[in-house]
Amino acid sequence: MERSDGSTARIAGVRQVDAEVVRHMRAEIEGETDEVLTRQFGISYNTWCKVRSGNPIRRSVADRLEARIRPRCRVG
């Protein structure tokens, strides 16, 4: 995460989703509504906005999302 002075800081408890997972999600997404995102990936629209923008999300959510998506896309 970037600070106002341009330096980066790690915030405990949050992280970005792996870029390969995000690429797979973008390729497979069926729609950008809460209903579709919840059914397809188990996340909300607000979380999807953060993920697709490369912003960090709660570590537990990122871990769970990657565990759910990796088997589908054979990413590391």
N, CA, C and O atoms as a Tripos MOL2 file, in Angstrom:
@<TRIPOS>MOLECULE
protein
  304   303    76     0     0
PROTEIN
NO_CHARGES

@<TRIPOS>ATOM
      1 N           0.8530   -1.1670    0.0000 N.3       1 MET1
      2 CA          0.0000    0.0000    0.0000 C.3       1 MET1
      3 C           0.9000    1.2310    0.0000 C.2       1 MET1
      4 O           1.9170    1.2580    0.6940 O.2       1 MET1
      5 N           0.5330    2.2450   -0.7720 N.am      2 GLU2
      6 CA          1.3680    3.4210   -0.8900 C.3       2 GLU2
      7 C           0.9340    4.4960    0.0980 C.2       2 GLU2
      8 O          -0.2550    4.7530    0.2840 O.2       2 GLU2
      9 N           1.9200    5.1110    0.7190 N.am      3 ARG3
     10 CA          1.6630    6.2230    1.6420 C.3       3 ARG3
     11 C           1.6450    7.5250    0.8590 C.2       3 ARG3
     12 O           2.0220    7.5560   -0.3130 O.2       3 ARG3
     13 N           1.2100    8.5920    1.4990 N.am      4 SER4
     14 CA          1.1510    9.8900    0.8300 C.3       4 SER4
     15 C           2.5310   10.3970    0.4260 C.2       4 SER4
     16 O           2.6430   11.2070   -0.4950 O.2       4 SER4
     17 N           3.5930    9.9280    1.1070 N.am      5 ASP5
     18 CA          4.9480   10.3620    0.7540 C.3       5 ASP5
     19 C           5.5640    9.5020   -0.3560 C.2       5 ASP5
     20 O           6.7270    9.6880   -0.7130 O.2       5 ASP5
     21 N           4.7840    8.5600   -0.8990 N.am      6 GLY6
     22 CA          5.2520    7.7300   -1.9980 C.3       6 GLY6
     23 C           5.9080    6.4310   -1.5700 C.2       6 GLY6
     24 O           6.1620    5.5640   -2.4070 O.2       6 GLY6
     25 N           6.1890    6.2770   -0.2780 N.am      7 SER7
     26 CA          6.7890    5.0350    0.1970 C.3       7 SER7
     27 C           5.7000    3.9760    0.3340 C.2       7 SER7
     28 O           4.5090    4.2860    0.3460 O.2       7 SER7
     29 N           6.1300    2.7320    0.4340 N.am      8 THR8
     30 CA          5.1440    1.6660    0.5850 C.3       8 THR8
     31 C           5.1600    1.1420    2.0140 C.2       8 THR8
     32 O           6.1880    1.1720    2.6900 O.2       8 THR8
     33 N           4.0270    0.6720    2.4530 N.am      9 ALA9
     34 CA          3.9100    0.1340    3.8060 C.3       9 ALA9
     35 C           3.0950   -1.1460    3.7560 C.2       9 ALA9
     36 O           2.1500   -1.2570    2.9760 O.2       9 ALA9
     37 N           3.4540   -2.0920    4.5710 N.am     10 ARG10
     38 CA          2.6680   -3.3170    4.6880 C.3      10 ARG10
     39 C           1.6780   -3.1370    5.8250 C.2      10 ARG10
     40 O           2.0380   -2.7180    6.9250 O.2      10 ARG10
     41 N           0.4590   -3.4520    5.5480 N.am     11 ILE11
     42 CA         -0.5710   -3.3600    6.5720 C.3      11 ILE11
     43 C          -0.8770   -4.7770    7.0110 C.2      11 ILE11
     44 O          -1.2210   -5.6360    6.1980 O.2      11 ILE11
     45 N          -0.7490   -5.0100    8.3020 N.am     12 ALA12
     46 CA         -1.0090   -6.3440    8.8420 C.3      12 ALA12
     47 C          -2.4360   -6.7590    8.5350 C.2      12 ALA12
     48 O          -3.3750   -5.9770    8.6840 O.2      12 ALA12
     49 N          -2.5820   -8.0030    8.1030 N.am     13 GLY13
     50 CA         -3.9150   -8.5320    7.8860 C.3      13 GLY13
     51 C          -4.4960   -8.3060    6.5110 C.2      13 GLY13
     52 O          -5.6130   -8.7520    6.2490 O.2      13 GLY13
     53 N          -3.7870   -7.6300    5.6160 N.am     14 VAL14
     54 CA         -4.2780   -7.4500    4.2470 C.3      14 VAL14
     55 C          -3.1740   -7.7840    3.2550 C.2      14 VAL14
     56 O          -1.9860   -7.6850    3.5650 O.2      14 VAL14
     57 N          -3.5910   -8.1820    2.0520 N.am     15 ARG15
     58 CA         -2.6330   -8.4470    0.9760 C.3      15 ARG15
     59 C          -3.3650   -8.4640   -0.3520 C.2      15 ARG15
     60 O          -4.5940   -8.5210   -0.3950 O.2      15 ARG15
     61 N          -2.6000   -8.4120   -1.4370 N.am     16 GLN16
     62 CA         -3.1620   -8.5080   -2.7730 C.3      16 GLN16
     63 C          -3.3920   -9.9680   -3.1380 C.2      16 GLN16
     64 O          -2.7400  -10.8630   -2.6000 O.2      16 GLN16
     65 N          -4.3070  -10.1920   -4.0390 N.am     17 VAL17
     66 CA         -4.5470  -11.5270   -4.5820 C.3      17 VAL17
     67 C          -3.5200  -11.7590   -5.6900 C.2      17 VAL17
     68 O          -3.1860  -10.8370   -6.4350 O.2      17 VAL17
     69 N          -3.0220  -12.9870   -5.7950 N.am     18 ASP18
     70 CA         -2.0470  -13.3540   -6.8070 C.3      18 ASP18
     71 C          -2.5310  -12.9300   -8.1950 C.2      18 ASP18
     72 O          -3.6900  -13.1520   -8.5460 O.2      18 ASP18
     73 N          -1.6430  -12.3210   -8.9790 N.am     19 ALA19
     74 CA         -2.0000  -11.7840  -10.2920 C.3      19 ALA19
     75 C          -2.5170  -12.8630  -11.2460 C.2      19 ALA19
     76 O          -3.4260  -12.5960  -12.0320 O.2      19 ALA19
     77 N          -1.9650  -14.0610  -11.1950 N.am     20 GLU20
     78 CA         -2.4350  -15.1460  -12.0650 C.3      20 GLU20
     79 C          -3.8770  -15.5290  -11.7230 C.2      20 GLU20
     80 O          -4.6730  -15.8270  -12.6130 O.2      20 GLU20
     81 N          -4.1980  -15.5210  -10.4580 N.am     21 VAL21
     82 CA         -5.5650  -15.8260  -10.0340 C.3      21 VAL21
     83 C          -6.5130  -14.7440  -10.5420 C.2      21 VAL21
     84 O          -7.6000  -15.0500  -11.0330 O.2      21 VAL21
     85 N          -6.1060  -13.4910  -10.4280 N.am     22 VAL22
     86 CA         -6.9400  -12.3850  -10.9020 C.3      22 VAL22
     87 C          -7.1470  -12.4900  -12.4130 C.2      22 VAL22
     88 O          -8.2580  -12.2720  -12.8950 O.2      22 VAL22
     89 N          -6.1020  -12.8190  -13.1620 N.am     23 ARG23
     90 CA         -6.2360  -12.9790  -14.6180 C.3      23 ARG23
     91 C          -7.2510  -14.0780  -14.9480 C.2      23 ARG23
     92 O          -8.0800  -13.9210  -15.8450 O.2      23 ARG23
     93 N          -7.1740  -15.1770  -14.2220 N.am     24 HIS24
     94 CA         -8.1250  -16.2560  -14.4570 C.3      24 HIS24
     95 C          -9.5490  -15.7980  -14.1340 C.2      24 HIS24
     96 O         -10.4810  -16.0880  -14.8840 O.2      24 HIS24
     97 N          -9.7120  -15.0960  -13.0380 N.am     25 MET25
     98 CA        -11.0380  -14.6060  -12.6640 C.3      25 MET25
     99 C         -11.5920  -13.6770  -13.7360 C.2      25 MET25
    100 O         -12.7660  -13.7740  -14.0950 O.2      25 MET25
    101 N         -10.7630  -12.7820  -14.2470 N.am     26 ARG26
    102 CA        -11.2070  -11.8580  -15.3010 C.3      26 ARG26
    103 C         -11.6720  -12.6250  -16.5430 C.2      26 ARG26
    104 O         -12.6600  -12.2600  -17.1810 O.2      26 ARG26
    105 N         -10.9490  -13.6810  -16.8690 N.am     27 ALA27
    106 CA        -11.2860  -14.4630  -18.0600 C.3      27 ALA27
    107 C         -12.5700  -15.2690  -17.8790 C.2      27 ALA27
    108 O         -13.2920  -15.5090  -18.8470 O.2      27 ALA27
    109 N         -12.8550  -15.6820  -16.6630 N.am     28 GLU28
    110 CA        -13.9870  -16.5730  -16.4050 C.3      28 GLU28
    111 C         -15.2270  -15.8970  -15.8480 C.2      28 GLU28
    112 O         -16.2760  -16.5340  -15.7430 O.2      28 GLU28
    113 N         -15.1340  -14.6310  -15.4900 N.am     29 ILE29
    114 CA        -16.2400  -13.9570  -14.8140 C.3      29 ILE29
    115 C         -17.5080  -13.9650  -15.6810 C.2      29 ILE29
    116 O         -17.4550  -13.7020  -16.8830 O.2      29 ILE29
    117 N         -18.6250  -14.2670  -15.0590 N.am     30 GLU30
    118 CA        -19.9110  -14.3460  -15.7590 C.3      30 GLU30
    119 C         -20.7190  -13.0560  -15.6310 C.2      30 GLU30
    120 O         -21.6960  -12.8640  -16.3560 O.2      30 GLU30
    121 N         -20.3260  -12.1860  -14.7310 N.am     31 GLY31
    122 CA        -21.0320  -10.9190  -14.5280 C.3      31 GLY31
    123 C         -20.4920  -10.2170  -13.3020 C.2      31 GLY31
    124 O         -19.9140  -10.8450  -12.4150 O.2      31 GLY31
    125 N         -20.6860   -8.9030  -13.2570 N.am     32 GLU32
    126 CA        -20.1660   -8.1250  -12.1300 C.3      32 GLU32
    127 C         -21.2890   -7.6430  -11.2250 C.2      32 GLU32
    128 O         -21.4510   -6.4420  -11.0040 O.2      32 GLU32
    129 N         -22.0570   -8.5820  -10.7070 N.am     33 THR33
    130 CA        -23.0870   -8.2550   -9.7220 C.3      33 THR33
    131 C         -22.7850   -9.0470   -8.4590 C.2      33 THR33
    132 O         -22.0980  -10.0670   -8.5040 O.2      33 THR33
    133 N         -23.3050   -8.5710   -7.3300 N.am     34 ASP34
    134 CA        -23.1040   -9.2830   -6.0630 C.3      34 ASP34
    135 C         -23.5320  -10.7390   -6.1800 C.2      34 ASP34
    136 O         -22.8340  -11.6400   -5.7160 O.2      34 ASP34
    137 N         -24.6910  -10.9650   -6.8060 N.am     35 GLU35
    138 CA        -25.2310  -12.3220   -6.9150 C.3      35 GLU35
    139 C         -24.2850  -13.2450   -7.7010 C.2      35 GLU35
    140 O         -23.9830  -14.3520   -7.2570 O.2      35 GLU35
    141 N         -23.8350  -12.7930   -8.8400 N.am     36 VAL36
    142 CA        -22.9540  -13.6120   -9.6830 C.3      36 VAL36
    143 C         -21.6030  -13.8150   -9.0120 C.2      36 VAL36
    144 O         -21.0930  -14.9340   -8.9690 O.2      36 VAL36
    145 N         -21.0230  -12.7430   -8.4880 N.am     37 LEU37
    146 CA        -19.6990  -12.8450   -7.8580 C.3      37 LEU37
    147 C         -19.7260  -13.7460   -6.6320 C.2      37 LEU37
    148 O         -18.7820  -14.4980   -6.3870 O.2      37 LEU37
    149 N         -20.7970  -13.6720   -5.8690 N.am     38 THR38
    150 CA        -20.9240  -14.5340   -4.6920 C.3      38 THR38
    151 C         -21.0450  -15.9940   -5.1130 C.2      38 THR38
    152 O         -20.3980  -16.8690   -4.5370 O.2      38 THR38
    153 N         -21.8730  -16.2510   -6.1140 N.am     39 ARG39
    154 CA        -22.0500  -17.6250   -6.5870 C.3      39 ARG39
    155 C         -20.7730  -18.1820   -7.2230 C.2      39 ARG39
    156 O         -20.3840  -19.3180   -6.9530 O.2      39 ARG39
    157 N         -20.1300  -17.3780   -8.0650 N.am     40 GLN40
    158 CA        -18.9910  -17.8620   -8.8350 C.3      40 GLN40
    159 C         -17.6920  -17.9020   -8.0410 C.2      40 GLN40
    160 O         -16.9250  -18.8590   -8.1530 O.2      40 GLN40
    161 N         -17.4380  -16.8720   -7.2410 N.am     41 PHE41
    162 CA        -16.1580  -16.7630   -6.5440 C.3      41 PHE41
    163 C         -16.2620  -16.6790   -5.0320 C.2      41 PHE41
    164 O         -15.2540  -16.8060   -4.3370 O.2      41 PHE41
    165 N         -17.4600  -16.4660   -4.5120 N.am     42 GLY42
    166 CA        -17.6330  -16.3480   -3.0770 C.3      42 GLY42
    167 C         -17.1900  -15.0140   -2.5080 C.2      42 GLY42
    168 O         -16.8060  -14.9240   -1.3410 O.2      42 GLY42
    169 N         -17.2440  -13.9540   -3.3520 N.am     43 ILE43
    170 CA        -16.8670  -12.6140   -2.8980 C.3      43 ILE43
    171 C         -17.9550  -11.6150   -3.2610 C.2      43 ILE43
    172 O         -18.8210  -11.8970   -4.0890 O.2      43 ILE43
    173 N         -17.9030  -10.4440   -2.6320 N.am     44 SER44
    174 CA        -18.8670   -9.3820   -2.9190 C.3      44 SER44
    175 C         -18.3630   -8.5120   -4.0720 C.2      44 SER44
    176 O         -17.2080   -8.6050   -4.4870 O.2      44 SER44
    177 N         -19.2540   -7.6740   -4.5710 N.am     45 TYR45
    178 CA        -18.8750   -6.7220   -5.6230 C.3      45 TYR45
    179 C         -17.7720   -5.7920   -5.1300 C.2      45 TYR45
    180 O         -16.8270   -5.5130   -5.8670 O.2      45 TYR45
    181 N         -17.8800   -5.3080   -3.8910 N.am     46 ASN46
    182 CA        -16.8610   -4.4040   -3.3490 C.3      46 ASN46
    183 C         -15.4960   -5.0810   -3.2910 C.2      46 ASN46
    184 O         -14.4810   -4.4600   -3.6050 O.2      46 ASN46
    185 N         -15.4700   -6.3520   -2.8920 N.am     47 THR47
    186 CA        -14.2100   -7.0870   -2.8570 C.3      47 THR47
    187 C         -13.6790   -7.2540   -4.2700 C.2      47 THR47
    188 O         -12.4800   -7.0890   -4.4930 O.2      47 THR47
    189 N         -14.5340   -7.5750   -5.2260 N.am     48 TRP48
    190 CA        -14.1140   -7.7270   -6.6200 C.3      48 TRP48
    191 C         -13.4900   -6.4340   -7.1360 C.2      48 TRP48
    192 O         -12.4710   -6.4760   -7.8250 O.2      48 TRP48
    193 N         -14.0820   -5.2930   -6.8160 N.am     49 CYS49
    194 CA        -13.5170   -4.0050   -7.2580 C.3      49 CYS49
    195 C         -12.0920   -3.8270   -6.7480 C.2      49 CYS49
    196 O         -11.2230   -3.3580   -7.4830 O.2      49 CYS49
    197 N         -11.8500   -4.1960   -5.5020 N.am     50 LYS50
    198 CA        -10.5050   -4.1100   -4.9380 C.3      50 LYS50
    199 C          -9.5670   -5.0950   -5.6210 C.2      50 LYS50
    200 O          -8.4410   -4.7440   -5.9720 O.2      50 LYS50
    201 N         -10.0290   -6.3280   -5.8110 N.am     51 VAL51
    202 CA         -9.1970   -7.3750   -6.4210 C.3      51 VAL51
    203 C          -8.7970   -6.9770   -7.8340 C.2      51 VAL51
    204 O          -7.6170   -7.0420   -8.1780 O.2      51 VAL51
    205 N          -9.7540   -6.5670   -8.6580 N.am     52 ARG52
    206 CA         -9.4470   -6.2540  -10.0570 C.3      52 ARG52
    207 C          -8.5900   -4.9990  -10.1930 C.2      52 ARG52
    208 O          -7.9070   -4.8170  -11.2010 O.2      52 ARG52
    209 N          -8.6250   -4.1400   -9.1860 N.am     53 SER53
    210 CA         -7.7940   -2.9310   -9.2020 C.3      53 SER53
    211 C          -6.4100   -3.1590   -8.6240 C.2      53 SER53
    212 O          -5.5620   -2.2680   -8.6660 O.2      53 SER53
    213 N          -6.1740   -4.3540   -8.0820 N.am     54 GLY54
    214 CA         -4.8730   -4.6570   -7.5000 C.3      54 GLY54
    215 C          -4.7090   -4.1470   -6.0830 C.2      54 GLY54
    216 O          -3.5940   -4.0960   -5.5630 O.2      54 GLY54
    217 N          -5.8060   -3.7700   -5.4580 N.am     55 ASN55
    218 CA         -5.7480   -3.2870   -4.0810 C.3      55 ASN55
    219 C          -5.7800   -4.4630   -3.1020 C.2      55 ASN55
    220 O          -6.3070   -5.5280   -3.4240 O.2      55 ASN55
    221 N          -5.2250   -4.2710   -1.9240 N.am     56 PRO56
    222 CA         -5.2320   -5.3590   -0.9370 C.3      56 PRO56
    223 C          -6.6180   -5.5910   -0.3550 C.2      56 PRO56
    224 O          -7.4350   -4.6760   -0.2480 O.2      56 PRO56
    225 N          -6.8550   -6.8390    0.0160 N.am     57 ILE57
    226 CA         -8.0740   -7.2270    0.7200 C.3      57 ILE57
    227 C          -7.6550   -7.9790    1.9730 C.2      57 ILE57
    228 O          -6.4760   -8.2870    2.1460 O.2      57 ILE57
    229 N          -8.6080   -8.2750    2.8490 N.am     58 ARG58
    230 CA         -8.2690   -9.0280    4.0610 C.3      58 ARG58
    231 C          -7.5390  -10.3060    3.6920 C.2      58 ARG58
    232 O          -7.9330  -11.0200    2.7700 O.2      58 ARG58
    233 N          -6.4800  -10.5810    4.4190 N.am     59 ARG59
    234 CA         -5.6490  -11.7630    4.1580 C.3      59 ARG59
    235 C          -6.4830  -13.0430    4.1600 C.2      59 ARG59
    236 O          -6.2930  -13.9000    3.2960 O.2      59 ARG59
    237 N          -7.3880  -13.1850    5.0990 N.am     60 SER60
    238 CA         -8.1900  -14.4060    5.1800 C.3      60 SER60
    239 C          -9.0680  -14.5720    3.9420 C.2      60 SER60
    240 O          -9.2610  -15.6920    3.4690 O.2      60 SER60
    241 N          -9.5970  -13.4800    3.4160 N.am     61 VAL61
    242 CA        -10.4260  -13.5370    2.2170 C.3      61 VAL61
    243 C          -9.5650  -13.8790    1.0030 C.2      61 VAL61
    244 O          -9.9600  -14.6940    0.1690 O.2      61 VAL61
    245 N          -8.3880  -13.2560    0.9030 N.am     62 ALA62
    246 CA         -7.4670  -13.5400   -0.2110 C.3      62 ALA62
    247 C          -7.0290  -15.0050   -0.1850 C.2      62 ALA62
    248 O          -6.9930  -15.6600   -1.2270 O.2      62 ALA62
    249 N          -6.7000  -15.5140    0.9880 N.am     63 ASP63
    250 CA         -6.2890  -16.9210    1.1160 C.3      63 ASP63
    251 C          -7.4060  -17.8570    0.6730 C.2      63 ASP63
    252 O          -7.1680  -18.8030   -0.0770 O.2      63 ASP63
    253 N          -8.6110  -17.5950    1.1300 N.am     64 ARG64
    254 CA         -9.7620  -18.4380    0.8050 C.3      64 ARG64
    255 C         -10.0910  -18.3490   -0.6910 C.2      64 ARG64
    256 O         -10.3970  -19.3620   -1.3210 O.2      64 ARG64
    257 N         -10.0290  -17.1430   -1.2540 N.am     65 LEU65
    258 CA        -10.3070  -16.9470   -2.6670 C.3      65 LEU65
    259 C          -9.2960  -17.6970   -3.5310 C.2      65 LEU65
    260 O          -9.6780  -18.3930   -4.4720 O.2      65 LEU65
    261 N          -8.0150  -17.5600   -3.2180 N.am     66 GLU66
    262 CA         -6.9820  -18.2480   -3.9900 C.3      66 GLU66
    263 C          -7.1240  -19.7640   -3.8770 C.2      66 GLU66
    264 O          -6.9370  -20.4770   -4.8630 O.2      66 GLU66
    265 N          -7.4480  -20.2520   -2.7000 N.am     67 ALA67
    266 CA         -7.6420  -21.6970   -2.5190 C.3      67 ALA67
    267 C          -8.8080  -22.1980   -3.3650 C.2      67 ALA67
    268 O          -8.7850  -23.3300   -3.8480 O.2      67 ALA67
    269 N          -9.8150  -21.3690   -3.5450 N.am     68 ARG68
    270 CA        -10.9910  -21.7320   -4.3290 C.3      68 ARG68
    271 C         -10.7070  -21.6740   -5.8290 C.2      68 ARG68
    272 O         -11.2150  -22.5040   -6.5840 O.2      68 ARG68
    273 N          -9.9050  -20.7070   -6.2690 N.am     69 ILE69
    274 CA         -9.6840  -20.4680   -7.7010 C.3      69 ILE69
    275 C          -8.5170  -21.2800   -8.2590 C.2      69 ILE69
    276 O          -8.6000  -21.7610   -9.3900 O.2      69 ILE69
    277 N          -7.4530  -21.4430   -7.5140 N.am     70 ARG70
    278 CA         -6.2630  -22.1290   -8.0370 C.3      70 ARG70
    279 C          -6.5410  -23.4940   -8.6600 C.2      70 ARG70
    280 O          -5.9890  -23.7800   -9.7230 O.2      70 ARG70
    281 N          -7.3600  -24.3480   -8.0630 N.am     71 PRO71
    282 CA         -7.6250  -25.6520   -8.7100 C.3      71 PRO71
    283 C          -8.2800  -25.5180  -10.0860 C.2      71 PRO71
    284 O          -8.1040  -26.3840  -10.9430 O.2      71 PRO71
    285 N          -9.0200  -24.4560  -10.2970 N.am     72 ARG72
    286 CA         -9.6920  -24.2390  -11.5860 C.3      72 ARG72
    287 C          -8.7310  -23.7760  -12.6760 C.2      72 ARG72
    288 O          -8.9440  -24.0680  -13.8530 O.2      72 ARG72
    289 N          -7.6810  -23.0620  -12.2970 N.am     73 CYS73
    290 CA         -6.8050  -22.4690  -13.3110 C.3      73 CYS73
    291 C          -5.4040  -23.0670  -13.2840 C.2      73 CYS73
    292 O          -4.5360  -22.6470  -14.0490 O.2      73 CYS73
    293 N          -5.1840  -24.0140  -12.4370 N.am     74 ARG74
    294 CA         -3.8900  -24.6810  -12.3150 C.3      74 ARG74
    295 C          -2.7440  -23.6770  -12.1320 C.2      74 ARG74
    296 O          -1.6810  -23.8000  -12.7400 O.2      74 ARG74
    297 N          -2.9960  -22.6850  -11.2750 N.am     75 VAL75
    298 CA         -1.9760  -21.6870  -10.9440 C.3      75 VAL75
    299 C          -1.2560  -22.1610   -9.6990 C.2      75 VAL75
    300 O          -1.8860  -22.5660   -8.7220 O.2      75 VAL75
    301 N           0.0890  -22.1100   -9.7360 N.am     76 GLY76
    302 CA          0.9920  -22.4650   -8.6520 C.3      76 GLY76
    303 C           0.3380  -22.7830   -7.4040 C.2      76 GLY76
    304 O           1.0070  -23.0970   -6.4190 O.2      76 GLY76
@<TRIPOS>BOND
     1     1     2 1
     2     2     3 1
     3     3     4 2
     4     3     5 am
     5     5     6 1
     6     6     7 1
     7     7     8 2
     8     7     9 am
     9     9    10 1
    10    10    11 1
    11    11    12 2
    12    11    13 am
    13    13    14 1
    14    14    15 1
    15    15    16 2
    16    15    17 am
    17    17    18 1
    18    18    19 1
    19    19    20 2
    20    19    21 am
    21    21    22 1
    22    22    23 1
    23    23    24 2
    24    23    25 am
    25    25    26 1
    26    26    27 1
    27    27    28 2
    28    27    29 am
    29    29    30 1
    30    30    31 1
    31    31    32 2
    32    31    33 am
    33    33    34 1
    34    34    35 1
    35    35    36 2
    36    35    37 am
    37    37    38 1
    38    38    39 1
    39    39    40 2
    40    39    41 am
    41    41    42 1
    42    42    43 1
    43    43    44 2
    44    43    45 am
    45    45    46 1
    46    46    47 1
    47    47    48 2
    48    47    49 am
    49    49    50 1
    50    50    51 1
    51    51    52 2
    52    51    53 am
    53    53    54 1
    54    54    55 1
    55    55    56 2
    56    55    57 am
    57    57    58 1
    58    58    59 1
    59    59    60 2
    60    59    61 am
    61    61    62 1
    62    62    63 1
    63    63    64 2
    64    63    65 am
    65    65    66 1
    66    66    67 1
    67    67    68 2
    68    67    69 am
    69    69    70 1
    70    70    71 1
    71    71    72 2
    72    71    73 am
    73    73    74 1
    74    74    75 1
    75    75    76 2
    76    75    77 am
    77    77    78 1
    78    78    79 1
    79    79    80 2
    80    79    81 am
    81    81    82 1
    82    82    83 1
    83    83    84 2
    84    83    85 am
    85    85    86 1
    86    86    87 1
    87    87    88 2
    88    87    89 am
    89    89    90 1
    90    90    91 1
    91    91    92 2
    92    91    93 am
    93    93    94 1
    94    94    95 1
    95    95    96 2
    96    95    97 am
    97    97    98 1
    98    98    99 1
    99    99   100 2
   100    99   101 am
   101   101   102 1
   102   102   103 1
   103   103   104 2
   104   103   105 am
   105   105   106 1
   106   106   107 1
   107   107   108 2
   108   107   109 am
   109   109   110 1
   110   110   111 1
   111   111   112 2
   112   111   113 am
   113   113   114 1
   114   114   115 1
   115   115   116 2
   116   115   117 am
   117   117   118 1
   118   118   119 1
   119   119   120 2
   120   119   121 am
   121   121   122 1
   122   122   123 1
   123   123   124 2
   124   123   125 am
   125   125   126 1
   126   126   127 1
   127   127   128 2
   128   127   129 am
   129   129   130 1
   130   130   131 1
   131   131   132 2
   132   131   133 am
   133   133   134 1
   134   134   135 1
   135   135   136 2
   136   135   137 am
   137   137   138 1
   138   138   139 1
   139   139   140 2
   140   139   141 am
   141   141   142 1
   142   142   143 1
   143   143   144 2
   144   143   145 am
   145   145   146 1
   146   146   147 1
   147   147   148 2
   148   147   149 am
   149   149   150 1
   150   150   151 1
   151   151   152 2
   152   151   153 am
   153   153   154 1
   154   154   155 1
   155   155   156 2
   156   155   157 am
   157   157   158 1
   158   158   159 1
   159   159   160 2
   160   159   161 am
   161   161   162 1
   162   162   163 1
   163   163   164 2
   164   163   165 am
   165   165   166 1
   166   166   167 1
   167   167   168 2
   168   167   169 am
   169   169   170 1
   170   170   171 1
   171   171   172 2
   172   171   173 am
   173   173   174 1
   174   174   175 1
   175   175   176 2
   176   175   177 am
   177   177   178 1
   178   178   179 1
   179   179   180 2
   180   179   181 am
   181   181   182 1
   182   182   183 1
   183   183   184 2
   184   183   185 am
   185   185   186 1
   186   186   187 1
   187   187   188 2
   188   187   189 am
   189   189   190 1
   190   190   191 1
   191   191   192 2
   192   191   193 am
   193   193   194 1
   194   194   195 1
   195   195   196 2
   196   195   197 am
   197   197   198 1
   198   198   199 1
   199   199   200 2
   200   199   201 am
   201   201   202 1
   202   202   203 1
   203   203   204 2
   204   203   205 am
   205   205   206 1
   206   206   207 1
   207   207   208 2
   208   207   209 am
   209   209   210 1
   210   210   211 1
   211   211   212 2
   212   211   213 am
   213   213   214 1
   214   214   215 1
   215   215   216 2
   216   215   217 am
   217   217   218 1
   218   218   219 1
   219   219   220 2
   220   219   221 am
   221   221   222 1
   222   222   223 1
   223   223   224 2
   224   223   225 am
   225   225   226 1
   226   226   227 1
   227   227   228 2
   228   227   229 am
   229   229   230 1
   230   230   231 1
   231   231   232 2
   232   231   233 am
   233   233   234 1
   234   234   235 1
   235   235   236 2
   236   235   237 am
   237   237   238 1
   238   238   239 1
   239   239   240 2
   240   239   241 am
   241   241   242 1
   242   242   243 1
   243   243   244 2
   244   243   245 am
   245   245   246 1
   246   246   247 1
   247   247   248 2
   248   247   249 am
   249   249   250 1
   250   250   251 1
   251   251   252 2
   252   251   253 am
   253   253   254 1
   254   254   255 1
   255   255   256 2
   256   255   257 am
   257   257   258 1
   258   258   259 1
   259   259   260 2
   260   259   261 am
   261   261   262 1
   262   262   263 1
   263   263   264 2
   264   263   265 am
   265   265   266 1
   266   266   267 1
   267   267   268 2
   268   267   269 am
   269   269   270 1
   270   270   271 1
   271   271   272 2
   272   271   273 am
   273   273   274 1
   274   274   275 1
   275   275   276 2
   276   275   277 am
   277   277   278 1
   278   278   279 1
   279   279   280 2
   280   279   281 am
   281   281   282 1
   282   282   283 1
   283   283   284 2
   284   283   285 am
   285   285   286 1
   286   286   287 1
   287   287   288 2
   288   287   289 am
   289   289   290 1
   290   290   291 1
   291   291   292 2
   292   291   293 am
   293   293   294 1
   294   294   295 1
   295   295   296 2
   296   295   297 am
   297   297   298 1
   298   298   299 1
   299   299   300 2
   300   299   301 am
   301   301   302 1
   302   302   303 1
   303   303   304 2
@<TRIPOS>SUBSTRUCTURE
     1 MET1         2 RESIDUE 1 A MET
     2 GLU2         6 RESIDUE 1 A GLU
     3 ARG3        10 RESIDUE 1 A ARG
     4 SER4        14 RESIDUE 1 A SER
     5 ASP5        18 RESIDUE 1 A ASP
     6 GLY6        22 RESIDUE 1 A GLY
     7 SER7        26 RESIDUE 1 A SER
     8 THR8        30 RESIDUE 1 A THR
     9 ALA9        34 RESIDUE 1 A ALA
    10 ARG10       38 RESIDUE 1 A ARG
    11 ILE11       42 RESIDUE 1 A ILE
    12 ALA12       46 RESIDUE 1 A ALA
    13 GLY13       50 RESIDUE 1 A GLY
    14 VAL14       54 RESIDUE 1 A VAL
    15 ARG15       58 RESIDUE 1 A ARG
    16 GLN16       62 RESIDUE 1 A GLN
    17 VAL17       66 RESIDUE 1 A VAL
    18 ASP18       70 RESIDUE 1 A ASP
    19 ALA19       74 RESIDUE 1 A ALA
    20 GLU20       78 RESIDUE 1 A GLU
    21 VAL21       82 RESIDUE 1 A VAL
    22 VAL22       86 RESIDUE 1 A VAL
    23 ARG23       90 RESIDUE 1 A ARG
    24 HIS24       94 RESIDUE 1 A HIS
    25 MET25       98 RESIDUE 1 A MET
    26 ARG26      102 RESIDUE 1 A ARG
    27 ALA27      106 RESIDUE 1 A ALA
    28 GLU28      110 RESIDUE 1 A GLU
    29 ILE29      114 RESIDUE 1 A ILE
    30 GLU30      118 RESIDUE 1 A GLU
    31 GLY31      122 RESIDUE 1 A GLY
    32 GLU32      126 RESIDUE 1 A GLU
    33 THR33      130 RESIDUE 1 A THR
    34 ASP34      134 RESIDUE 1 A ASP
    35 GLU35      138 RESIDUE 1 A GLU
    36 VAL36      142 RESIDUE 1 A VAL
    37 LEU37      146 RESIDUE 1 A LEU
    38 THR38      150 RESIDUE 1 A THR
    39 ARG39      154 RESIDUE 1 A ARG
    40 GLN40      158 RESIDUE 1 A GLN
    41 PHE41      162 RESIDUE 1 A PHE
    42 GLY42      166 RESIDUE 1 A GLY
    43 ILE43      170 RESIDUE 1 A ILE
    44 SER44      174 RESIDUE 1 A SER
    45 TYR45      178 RESIDUE 1 A TYR
    46 ASN46      182 RESIDUE 1 A ASN
    47 THR47      186 RESIDUE 1 A THR
    48 TRP48      190 RESIDUE 1 A TRP
    49 CYS49      194 RESIDUE 1 A CYS
    50 LYS50      198 RESIDUE 1 A LYS
    51 VAL51      202 RESIDUE 1 A VAL
    52 ARG52      206 RESIDUE 1 A ARG
    53 SER53      210 RESIDUE 1 A SER
    54 GLY54      214 RESIDUE 1 A GLY
    55 ASN55      218 RESIDUE 1 A ASN
    56 PRO56      222 RESIDUE 1 A PRO
    57 ILE57      226 RESIDUE 1 A ILE
    58 ARG58      230 RESIDUE 1 A ARG
    59 ARG59      234 RESIDUE 1 A ARG
    60 SER60      238 RESIDUE 1 A SER
    61 VAL61      242 RESIDUE 1 A VAL
    62 ALA62      246 RESIDUE 1 A ALA
    63 ASP63      250 RESIDUE 1 A ASP
    64 ARG64      254 RESIDUE 1 A ARG
    65 LEU65      258 RESIDUE 1 A LEU
    66 GLU66      262 RESIDUE 1 A GLU
    67 ALA67      266 RESIDUE 1 A ALA
    68 ARG68      270 RESIDUE 1 A ARG
    69 ILE69      274 RESIDUE 1 A ILE
    70 ARG70      278 RESIDUE 1 A ARG
    71 PRO71      282 RESIDUE 1 A PRO
    72 ARG72      286 RESIDUE 1 A ARG
    73 CYS73      290 RESIDUE 1 A CYS
    74 ARG74      294 RESIDUE 1 A ARG
    75 VAL75      298 RESIDUE 1 A VAL
    76 GLY76      302 RESIDUE 1 A GLY
